[in-house]
Amino acid sequence: MQYNCEPEVIALTAGTIDEKSIKGRMPKIETHMFVGKGEKAEWYDLPADKAPKYETFECGFQKKLNAWKKVLTAPGMG
């Protein structure tokens, strides 16, 4: 997933990665998002890494997303 408000970042959902088919090193996990009750798949166990875990979008990203939405809904943009 890639958002227009942060085009330099690409996010993947854990369930879309087939680790056995990856040649070379796995990409480094930088954050875990949507890990709250009812958000994370029950069958998926989070790795014991030091990556921060968020129940929603990380605060800074949410602010970028809100600003982007404001631009898109401005008069003359929609």
C-alpha positions in Angstrom: 0.0 0.0 0.0 1.3 3.4 -0.8 -0.3 6.8 0.1 0.0 10.0 -1.9 0.8 12.0 1.2 3.9 9.8 1.8 5.0 8.5 -1.6 8.5 7.4 -0.4 7.0 4.7 1.9 5.5 1.4 0.8 3.5 -0.7 3.4 2.8 -4.4 3.2 0.4 -6.5 5.1 2.0 -9.4 6.8 -0.4 -11.9 5.2 0.8 -11.0 1.7 4.4 -12.1 2.2 5.5 -15.6 1.3 8.8 -15.7 3.2 9.9 -19.0 1.5 9.8 -17.3 -1.9 12.0 -14.3 -1.0 15.5 -14.5 -2.3 18.0 -12.6 -0.1 17.1 -10.8 3.1 13.6 -10.0 4.3 12.9 -6.2 4.4 13.3 -4.7 7.9 10.0 -4.2 9.7 9.9 -0.6 10.9 6.4 -0.5 12.5 3.4 -2.7 13.3 0.1 -1.0 12.6 -3.5 -2.0 13.5 -2.5 -4.4 16.2 -5.4 -3.7 18.5 -8.0 -6.2 19.5 -10.2 -6.9 16.5 -7.7 -5.4 14.1 -4.9 -7.9 13.9 -5.6 -11.3 12.5 -5.9 -13.8 15.4 -3.7 -16.3 13.6 -0.8 -14.0 13.2 1.7 -13.7 16.0 3.7 -10.4 16.0 7.5 -11.0 16.0 9.4 -10.2 19.2 11.2 -7.3 17.6 11.7 -3.7 18.8 9.5 -2.2 16.1 6.8 0.2 17.6 3.3 -1.1 17.6 0.2 1.1 16.9 -3.5 0.3 17.2 -4.2 2.9 14.5 -2.1 5.0 12.2 1.0 6.5 13.8 0.1 10.1 14.9 2.5 11.8 12.5 1.2 9.8 9.5 -2.4 10.4 10.5 -1.8 14.2 10.5 -0.3 13.9 6.9 -3.3 11.8 5.8 -5.8 14.3 7.3 -4.0 17.2 5.5 -4.1 15.3 2.2 -7.8 14.6 2.6 -8.4 18.3 3.3 -6.7 19.2 0.0 -8.7 16.7 -1.9 -12.0 17.9 -0.5 -11.2 21.6 -1.0 -13.6 23.5 -3.3 -12.6 22.9 -7.0 -10.5 19.8 -6.2 -13.3 17.1 -6.0 
